[in-house]
Amino acid sequence: MSRVAELADEQMSPDQKRIRDEIAGPRGGHARGPFAIWLRHPALADAANRLGNVLRQKSRLEPRAFELMVLVIARHWSAQYEWHVHEAAARAAGLPNDVIEAIRAKKRPALEREQEKIVYDAITELNESRALAPATYERALAAFGLEVLIELIAGAGFYTMVAMTLDAFEAPVPGGGRPLP
């Protein structure tokens, strides 16, 4: 059970309803997970939605690489809801089942694509050491270019914020599941 109850329609201000509708539109009519929590702070919910939309909808990363980044973050934080949503998105983007299962088990996945290896290595290194070694940085820069590398790191930061929000407020997975051990 979440530490923050979902706002009922009659509890929302007009601004919260507008923002909720903007969030829910591309998400199957729902504003769940971190957005259900952030709606208590409408300006934050609005800003997070806009940033999330830029990262998701205008990403220059391949969808598989993007979803790999999110799964690495979700697993690092054991963010159940984030994993639940992005496991399905990763499968839809074509990330192989054995890669998803390795990350779930906290094991290094056997990645075939060089850019995905770089995403995994860079995000894992940031999670573990809070920095990128010069060799990792240069490898990522050569693979992606500066603008896409900035996007990758900003995306990792955004999904870390999502994971922290979900974990701190114990956001439930629909149906009460726990996809991560």
C-alpha positions, 0 to 999 in steps of 0.5 A: 500500500502506498504511503500517499493515497491517490487523489480522487477527482473531487480532491484535485484543483483545476490545475491538478486535473489539467496536469493529471489529464496531460500525464494520463493521455499517453499512459492509457488514461492513468497517472500512476506511479510517481505521477500519482505522488507528484500530483500533490505538488502540481508544478513538480508533476508538470515539470517532471512530465515535460522532462519525461516526455522529452526523454521518452518521445524525443530520445535519439537513443535506440528504444532498446538502449533507452529501456536498457538504461531504465531497467539498470536504474530500476534494478539498482534501486529495486523500484518495483513499479518502475521495473513493472512498467519498463520491463514491458516497454523493454520487451516491446522494444525488442530487448531479449528476455535473457538480458532482462532476466540477467538484469533482474538477477543482478547479473551482467547481461550478454549484450550483442550490440556495442551501444547497449554494452556501453549503456549498461557499463556507463549506467552501472558504473555511475550507479556504483561509483557515482562517476565515469572513469575517463575510459568509460566516458571516452567510449560513450562519447565516441559511441553516442556523441556529446548530445546523446551522451548528455541525454543518456545521463540526464535520462539516468538521473530522471529515472533515478528520481522516479525510482527514489520517489517510488521507493520512498512512498512505496508506490504499488505495482498494479495488482500488487505484484513484486516483479523484483526479488 
